[in-house]
Amino acid sequence: WLKRLANPRALTHPPPGSTRLRALVVRPARAQVMQPRSRSCRHGLKTKDSLEKERLRHRTGAYFRYEDIRNPIDVAKGCPSHIGPVDRMNAGNFCEEVNLAEREAKKYIRDERTEARRARNLDREESRWRAISNMELASDDRVTRMQADPMMGRKNVSGQPYNIVSQTYDRTPAGAQLEHHDNMIRYRSKVRTASLAMRNHLGFNPIIGEQTYGVSIPPPPRPPPLALA
């Protein structure tokens, strides 16, 4: 065993059938080569803040959020505090001219909004008064049309040509027709009474075999001449 352990070839190439030496075989590991840092990277890690930021940037574990902000005082393009590189170099009276132009533009926009609101309110008010005037004209035209129509007064009549106070029919064709209609209702009731009496043998005496009570039907009513007008 000592001879085998002293021989490195025996460790890497054990004889066949050997089970004890297989566990002692040492495989050669690959060497990990570290890439050298550049000069700018080395100079950038001189300060403590840069070193901490570099460590946070390459931190692992998925429990953090790192935002790489190169310049904290930079502003987004288009925001109110943003200014272009050309405008940044302006100075003197030009700055006041720019401010005056901005104030005049805001004033113009405010005046335009005020005028648009005034025009909208004026149009709305004129439309309201125009609608009120049209309603009054339509009401006047309706009254004039009703006064000029001779058939409009016919609506001021009762529902039936009958006087419920005196219980008499009106002396009109409609009143005569209503009277004849009521007489026909009474006549049909008499006919029905006689029909039921004959079916039930009303007034017949079976002992003597004679009709002791007479059943008669009145003559049918005739319509008055006024109803035929």
KEKE-3310 file (N, C-alpha, C; in steps of 0.2 Angstrom, whole numbers, plus 5000, padded with zeros to 4 digits):
npx = (5004:5010:5019:5011:5004:5015:5018:5013:5007:5001:4990:4983:4981:4974:4976:4966:4952:4954:4947:4948:4958:4952:4944:4954:4959:4965:4959:4965:4962:4955:4962:4957:4957:4959:4953:4962:4960:4957:4966:4958:4947:4953:4957:4945:4940:4946:4940:4929:4915:4914:4918:4909:4897:4901:4901:4888:4882:4886:4880:4872:4858:4845:4837:4837:4837:4845:4849:4857:4863:4870:4872:4866:4860:4855:4842:4826:4823:4812:4805:4799:4811:4821:4834:4841:4857:4861:4852:4857:4868:4864:4862:4860:4851:4844:4838:4828:4820:4816:4808:4799:4792:4787:4778:4769:4764:4757:4748:4741:4735:4727:4718:4712:4705:4696:4689:4683:4675:4667:4660:4654:4645:4637:4631:4624:4615:4608:4602:4594:4585:4579:4573:4563:4556:4551:4542:4532:4527:4522:4512:4503:4500:4493:4482:4476:4473:4463:4453:4449:4444:4429:4424:4429:4422:4414:4418:4414:4403:4392:4395:4385:4369:4360:4351:4355:4349:4336:4332:4329:4329:4340:4333:4338:4345:4355:4350:4337:4341:4348:4337:4329:4338:4338:4324:4324:4332:4324:4313:4319:4322:4308:4305:4314:4309:4296:4300:4307:4296:4288:4295:4296:4283:4275:4260:4252:4239:4240:4230:4217:4220:4222:4227:4230:4236:4241:4253:4261:4268:4275:4273:4286:4297:4296:4308:4310:4306:4315:4327:4331:4336)
npy = (4994:5006:5008:5009:5021:5030:5030:5041:5038:5026:5031:5039:5030:5016:4999:4986:4980:4984:4991:4999:5009:5017:5027:5035:5042:5056:5069:5080:5098:5111:5126:5142:5157:5173:5188:5202:5219:5235:5250:5261:5256:5252:5264:5270:5263:5268:5276:5275:5276:5272:5259:5253:5255:5247:5234:5233:5233:5221:5212:5197:5186:5190:5199:5212:5229:5237:5253:5260:5275:5287:5301:5311:5324:5325:5328:5323:5324:5336:5339:5352:5357:5355:5360:5365:5362:5373:5384:5384:5392:5405:5422:5437:5450:5442:5431:5438:5442:5429:5425:5435:5432:5419:5423:5431:5422:5413:5422:5425:5412:5411:5422:5417:5406:5412:5420:5410:5403:5413:5415:5403:5403:5414:5409:5398:5405:5413:5403:5397:5408:5409:5397:5399:5410:5404:5394:5403:5409:5397:5394:5405:5404:5392:5396:5405:5397:5388:5397:5401:5389:5382:5370:5367:5370:5360:5351:5354:5347:5335:5318:5308:5310:5314:5320:5320:5326:5330:5318:5315:5313:5321:5333:5329:5321:5312:5310:5304:5292:5286:5285:5276:5265:5261:5258:5246:5238:5236:5229:5217:5211:5208:5199:5189:5185:5180:5169:5161:5158:5151:5140:5134:5131:5141:5147:5136:5125:5109:5101:5105:5106:5118:5134:5145:5157:5170:5172:5185:5195:5211:5224:5227:5241:5256:5266:5283:5297:5307:5300:5295:5305)
npz = (5000:5004:4994:4983:4986:4986:4973:4961:4948:4951:4958:4950:4939:4944:4947:4938:4946:4958:4972:4983:4981:4972:4978:4982:4972:4964:4955:4943:4945:4935:4932:4937:4929:4933:4926:4923:4929:4921:4920:4921:4928:4940:4945:4947:4958:4969:4979:4993:4991:4977:4978:4986:4978:4967:4973:4977:4964:4959:4967:4973:4975:4974:4981:4981:4974:4962:4956:4943:4943:4935:4936:4948:4948:4935:4924:4917:4900:4893:4905:4917:4923:4914:4903:4888:4880:4872:4876:4889:4889:4887:4892:4901:4894:4885:4892:4899:4889:4884:4895:4895:4883:4886:4896:4889:4880:4889:4893:4882:4879:4890:4888:4876:4880:4889:4880:4872:4882:4885:4873:4871:4882:4879:4867:4872:4880:4871:4863:4873:4876:4863:4862:4872:4866:4854:4860:4866:4854:4848:4857:4855:4842:4843:4850:4842:4831:4837:4840:4827:4821:4818:4822:4834:4845:4847:4856:4868:4874:4882:4887:4884:4875:4885:4899:4915:4926:4924:4918:4905:4887:4875:4863:4850:4835:4840:4853:4851:4844:4855:4864:4856:4856:4870:4871:4863:4871:4882:4876:4871:4883:4887:4878:4881:4893:4890:4883:4892:4900:4892:4890:4903:4905:4911:4919:4915:4919:4925:4930:4926:4913:4906:4900:4912:4915:4905:4892:4885:4872:4869:4856:4844:4847:4837:4828:4831:4820:4821:4824:4813:4805)
capx = (5000:5014:5022:5006:5003:5021:5018:5008:5004:4996:4984:4979:4979:4974:4975:4959:4949:4956:4941:4951:4962:4947:4942:4959:4961:4964:4958:4968:4957:4956:4964:4953:4961:4955:4954:4965:4956:4960:4969:4952:4943:4957:4957:4938:4938:4950:4936:4925:4908:4914:4919:4902:4893:4903:4899:4881:4880:4887:4878:4868:4853:4838:4833:4839:4836:4850:4848:4863:4862:4877:4873:4860:4857:4852:4834:4823:4821:4805:4802:4800:4818:4826:4836:4846:4864:4861:4849:4860:4873:4861:4863:4859:4844:4840:4834:4822:4816:4813:4803:4793:4789:4783:4772:4764:4761:4752:4742:4737:4731:4722:4713:4708:4701:4691:4684:4680:4670:4662:4656:4650:4640:4633:4627:4619:4610:4604:4598:4588:4579:4576:4568:4557:4552:4547:4537:4527:4524:4518:4506:4499:4497:4488:4475:4473:4470:4457:4448:4447:4441:4422:4422:4433:4418:4410:4421:4411:4397:4392:4397:4379:4364:4355:4351:4354:4346:4329:4331:4326:4334:4340:4329:4343:4346:4359:4346:4332:4344:4349:4330:4327:4342:4336:4318:4325:4334:4318:4309:4323:4321:4302:4305:4317:4305:4291:4303:4308:4290:4285:4299:4295:4276:4272:4253:4248:4236:4239:4224:4211:4223:4221:4232:4227:4240:4243:4260:4261:4274:4273:4275:4293:4296:4298:4312:4306:4308:4321:4333:4333:4338)
capy = (5000:5012:5008:5012:5028:5034:5031:5045:5035:5021:5034:5041:5024:5010:4992:4983:4976:4988:4996:5003:5014:5021:5032:5039:5045:5063:5072:5087:5103:5116:5133:5148:5163:5180:5193:5208:5225:5240:5256:5266:5252:5252:5271:5271:5260:5271:5279:5271:5276:5268:5252:5251:5254:5241:5228:5233:5232:5214:5208:5192:5184:5192:5202:5219:5232:5242:5258:5263:5282:5290:5308:5312:5330:5326:5329:5320:5328:5337:5341:5359:5359:5353:5365:5362:5365:5380:5388:5385:5397:5411:5426:5444:5452:5437:5427:5442:5441:5422:5425:5439:5428:5414:5426:5433:5416:5411:5427:5424:5406:5412:5426:5413:5402:5416:5422:5404:5402:5418:5414:5397:5405:5418:5405:5395:5410:5415:5397:5397:5413:5408:5392:5402:5414:5399:5391:5408:5409:5391:5395:5410:5401:5387:5399:5408:5391:5386:5402:5401:5383:5382:5363:5366:5371:5354:5347:5356:5343:5329:5311:5305:5315:5313:5324:5316:5329:5329:5311:5316:5313:5327:5333:5329:5314:5307:5308:5300:5286:5283:5282:5269:5259:5259:5254:5239:5234:5234:5224:5211:5208:5206:5193:5184:5183:5176:5163:5157:5156:5146:5133:5131:5130:5145:5148:5130:5121:5102:5097:5106:5106:5124:5140:5150:5163:5171:5175:5190:5199:5218:5225:5230:5248:5259:5272:5290:5300:5311:5296:5293:5311)
capz = (5000:5004:4988:4978:4988:4984:4966:4958:4943:4954:4961:4944:4935:4948:4943:4937:4951:4964:4974:4989:4978:4968:4982:4984:4966:4964:4948:4943:4944:4931:4935:4936:4928:4934:4921:4926:4929:4918:4924:4923:4933:4946:4948:4949:4964:4974:4984:4996:4988:4971:4980:4989:4972:4963:4977:4976:4957:4958:4973:4971:4980:4971:4986:4981:4967:4961:4950:4941:4942:4934:4938:4952:4946:4929:4924:4911:4894:4893:4911:4917:4925:4909:4899:4883:4880:4869:4881:4895:4888:4886:4898:4900:4891:4881:4897:4901:4883:4884:4901:4893:4878:4889:4900:4884:4877:4894:4894:4876:4880:4895:4885:4871:4884:4892:4875:4870:4887:4884:4867:4873:4887:4875:4862:4876:4882:4865:4862:4878:4875:4857:4863:4875:4861:4850:4864:4866:4847:4847:4861:4852:4836:4845:4852:4836:4827:4840:4839:4820:4820:4820:4825:4840:4851:4848:4861:4875:4875:4887:4884:4881:4874:4891:4905:4922:4931:4922:4916:4898:4881:4871:4857:4844:4832:4845:4859:4848:4843:4862:4866:4853:4859:4877:4870:4861:4876:4886:4872:4871:4890:4888:4873:4884:4899:4888:4880:4898:4903:4888:4891:4909:4906:4916:4919:4913:4925:4923:4933:4921:4906:4902:4901:4916:4915:4898:4891:4879:4870:4867:4849:4844:4846:4831:4829:4830:4814:4822:4825:4806:4802)
cpx = (5004:5017:5017:5005:5009:5021:5012:5004:4999:4990:4980:4976:4979:4974:4968:4958:4951:4950:4943:4954:4958:4945:4947:4962:4960:4964:4961:4963:4959:4958:4960:4957:4957:4958:4957:4960:4960:4962:4963:4948:4947:4957:4950:4936:4943:4946:4931:4918:4908:4915:4913:4897:4895:4901:4892:4878:4881:4885:4873:4863:4846:4834:4835:4837:4841:4849:4854:4862:4869:4878:4866:4857:4855:4845:4832:4822:4814:4802:4803:4807:4823:4828:4841:4853:4865:4858:4853:4865:4870:4861:4861:4852:4840:4836:4828:4817:4812:4807:4797:4789:4784:4777:4767:4761:4756:4746:4738:4732:4726:4716:4709:4703:4695:4686:4680:4674:4665:4657:4652:4644:4635:4628:4622:4614:4605:4599:4592:4583:4576:4571:4562:4553:4548:4541:4531:4523:4520:4512:4501:4496:4492:4481:4472:4469:4463:4452:4445:4443:4434:4420:4425:4428:4413:4412:4418:4404:4398:4394:4391:4374:4358:4356:4350:4350:4338:4327:4327:4331:4334:4336:4334:4343:4350:4354:4340:4335:4346:4342:4328:4331:4340:4329:4319:4328:4329:4314:4313:4322:4314:4301:4308:4313:4299:4294:4304:4302:4287:4289:4298:4287:4273:4265:4249:4246:4236:4233:4218:4213:4222:4226:4229:4230:4243:4250:4259:4267:4272:4276:4282:4292:4299:4303:4309:4309:4315:4328:4335:4335:4346)
cpy = (5006:5013:5011:5019:5032:5035:5035:5042:5030:5025:5036:5035:5018:5004:4990:4979:4979:4992:5000:5010:5019:5027:5037:5043:5052:5066:5079:5092:5108:5123:5138:5154:5169:5185:5200:5214:5230:5245:5260:5262:5253:5259:5273:5268:5262:5273:5274:5270:5272:5261:5249:5250:5248:5235:5227:5231:5224:5210:5203:5190:5186:5195:5210:5222:5238:5247:5262:5271:5286:5297:5310:5319:5331:5325:5326:5325:5329:5340:5348:5361:5358:5359:5363:5365:5371:5385:5389:5391:5404:5415:5433:5446:5447:5432:5431:5441:5434:5422:5429:5435:5423:5417:5428:5427:5413:5416:5426:5418:5407:5417:5422:5409:5406:5418:5416:5402:5407:5417:5408:5399:5409:5414:5401:5399:5412:5409:5396:5402:5412:5402:5395:5406:5409:5396:5396:5409:5403:5392:5400:5407:5396:5390:5402:5403:5389:5391:5402:5395:5383:5375:5362:5366:5365:5349:5348:5353:5337:5323:5308:5311:5313:5317:5320:5319:5328:5322:5311:5316:5320:5327:5334:5322:5310:5305:5304:5293:5282:5281:5276:5264:5257:5255:5247:5235:5231:5228:5218:5207:5205:5199:5187:5181:5178:5169:5158:5154:5150:5139:5130:5130:5134:5147:5142:5126:5113:5098:5098:5106:5112:5129:5145:5156:5165:5174:5179:5193:5206:5219:5228:5237:5251:5265:5278:5293:5304:5307:5294:5299:5311)
cpz = (5000:4997:4983:4980:4986:4977:4963:4953:4945:4956:4955:4940:4940:4944:4943:4943:4958:4966:4979:4986:4974:4972:4983:4977:4966:4957:4948:4941:4939:4934:4933:4935:4929:4929:4925:4925:4925:4923:4926:4929:4940:4949:4950:4956:4970:4980:4987:4993:4981:4973:4982:4983:4968:4967:4976:4969:4956:4963:4970:4977:4979:4977:4987:4974:4967:4955:4949:4939:4941:4937:4942:4950:4939:4929:4917:4906:4893:4899:4912:4919:4920:4905:4894:4883:4877:4874:4887:4895:4887:4893:4896:4898:4888:4886:4899:4895:4882:4889:4898:4887:4881:4893:4895:4881:4882:4894:4887:4876:4885:4892:4880:4875:4887:4886:4873:4875:4886:4878:4868:4877:4883:4870:4866:4878:4877:4863:4867:4877:4868:4858:4867:4871:4857:4854:4865:4860:4846:4851:4858:4846:4837:4847:4846:4831:4830:4840:4832:4818:4822:4823:4832:4846:4852:4854:4868:4875:4880:4883:4881:4880:4879:4896:4911:4927:4930:4920:4909:4893:4878:4865:4851:4841:4837:4850:4857:4847:4850:4865:4863:4855:4865:4876:4868:4866:4881:4882:4872:4878:4890:4883:4877:4890:4896:4885:4886:4901:4899:4889:4897:4910:4911:4914:4916:4919:4922:4925:4928:4914:4902:4904:4905:4917:4908:4897:4885:4878:4867:4860:4849:4843:4839:4832:4827:4823:4815:4822:4818:4802:4801)
residu = (TRP:LEU:LYS:ARG:LEU:ALA:ASN:PRO:ARG:ALA:LEU:THR:HIS:PRO:PRO:PRO:GLY:SER:THR:ARG:LEU:ARG:ALA:LEU:VAL:VAL:ARG:PRO:ALA:ARG:ALA:GLN:VAL:MET:GLN:PRO:ARG:SER:ARG:SER:CYS:ARG:HIS:GLY:LEU:LYS:THR:LYS:ASP:SER:LEU:GLU:LYS:GLU:ARG:LEU:ARG:HIS:ARG:THR:GLY:ALA:TYR:PHE:ARG:TYR:GLU:ASP:ILE:ARG:ASN:PRO:ILE:ASP:VAL:ALA:LYS:GLY:CYS:PRO:SER:HIS:ILE:GLY:PRO:VAL:ASP:ARG:MET:ASN:ALA:GLY:ASN:PHE:CYS:GLU:GLU:VAL:ASN:LEU:ALA:GLU:ARG:GLU:ALA:LYS:LYS:TYR:ILE:ARG:ASP:GLU:ARG:THR:GLU:ALA:ARG:ARG:ALA:ARG:ASN:LEU:ASP:ARG:GLU:GLU:SER:ARG:TRP:ARG:ALA:ILE:SER:ASN:MET:GLU:LEU:ALA:SER:ASP:ASP:ARG:VAL:THR:ARG:MET:GLN:ALA:ASP:PRO:MET:MET:GLY:ARG:LYS:ASN:VAL:SER:GLY:GLN:PRO:TYR:ASN:ILE:VAL:SER:GLN:THR:TYR:ASP:ARG:THR:PRO:ALA:GLY:ALA:GLN:LEU:GLU:HIS:HIS:ASP:ASN:MET:ILE:ARG:TYR:ARG:SER:LYS:VAL:ARG:THR:ALA:SER:LEU:ALA:MET:ARG:ASN:HIS:LEU:GLY:PHE:ASN:PRO:ILE:ILE:GLY:GLU:GLN:THR:TYR:GLY:VAL:SER:ILE:PRO:PRO:PRO:PRO:ARG:PRO:PRO:PRO:LEU:ALA:LEU:ALA)
# end
